[in-house]
């Protein structure tokens, strides 16, 4: 027996063990895996409502108020509407593929043009999105605590960070209940004060349409300021990642539930931006409305917006502040549990690939909250426009490349495989299609953001990033002839999954295969054949294996196999 055979035999006998956080599916929430049928027991409505519960955040009000104060009504209005249309269009294919294949944003990105290690960059981008917005939303909550309870901001930041941890530890199981129970109250409290202002002071809306803010062009439209406002609002394009972190738990699409399934996916996927755009417009209006009362420094703070909005129907200013504080706290808890949850997923994916180490999603939850707390203490809210304007250049490049691969390379050109492959053993480490187009688009747009190509492209750097990434992805796919999507044939996986000596039935009727490394059973979609262990292995054990050195991908794939996989 060769040395390699001995090593394979020894590794096959050694069983990988995980701590109790990883072994608990309620806490782990299939952070690094396909979400199996046996776990997806929620209805279409419950999943959609849970996903939309995270849209309760107040950052939309702050962003709408900030760009209105900076660029005036006309520029902020058109920026909000144009960006909402872009986000809706790009969100449709992402939401569909995630819900259809029951995978999160990271696994989707791997198989849609980025490769196994190439998607580590997008995991960082996505993790950054979650902790930047956690910090932004936490700052809004802390402002409310400071104003009503007079708690020092530094202490309020800590409270706002720690309060979400116990709620997020139990993943979708706890979050679905939280969002369903609080949604009706939140909707009434959000819309009520705006309706009261519309009834009591309808002329305010007319005056709002002439608001100039600090715009150099006054109340008139300015292409450059419109572009700058778009850059801020486009940072929200990565929100679709948080939506699909819920949508991956959708039930299977069947002829009997097709209408409900599609409605849930569209409303809770790209549909989030409809409510988001309305909140940004409301924030723009309320910043204008309270500007004469509190000044521009505080006019974009949601706690002040809603205190004066509630005051239109509540005579006592103290009572109005109390109600506004409750509303802000409720809103921020609803969104920050989602930010923390999605951040724990993205960090899990990142560290499992880089270090082949997975102590559990809950560990990375603490890391994400700690980074967000540091940003809050640093004062991120005061630099909101600058931070989001810069971040959007990278986030937009990622989404642009991803959407181009799904829509153009998969659906139109047929270069990319129709299905999504997320398992390490079948993916090249880097796919230049998505990874390359994102890197190039980000680099060019960041240079534009810092003024390398003049003031006009500086203002439109985020839109430039989106266009470049979307165009480059199919160009690179055609140039490479799609050879970097699939690294090896997956037909052995099918043979293993259907073999009578390996396949078993879950109590609910699904076929399952036992992983030779950890000893747990998973559905065939999460299993692949491992030449190193000469046995079936689950996708997580495959990710964590260090000794194999990608042995399974050493043999070149034939043209015939490639064509069969694409079919």
BELMO-V162448 format. One line per field, one symbol per residue. burial: # if it has 24 or more other C-alpha atoms within 12 Angstrom, else .. A space follows every 50 residues. Layout:
burial: ???
//
This chain:
burial: .......#..##...#....##..################.#.####### ################################################## ################################################.. ..##.##########.##########.###.##..##.##.###..#... ....#..######.#...################################ ###......################################....#.### #############......############################### ####..#####################.####.################# ##########....###################################. ......#####################...##########.##..###.. .###......###################################..#.# ###...#....#..##.
//
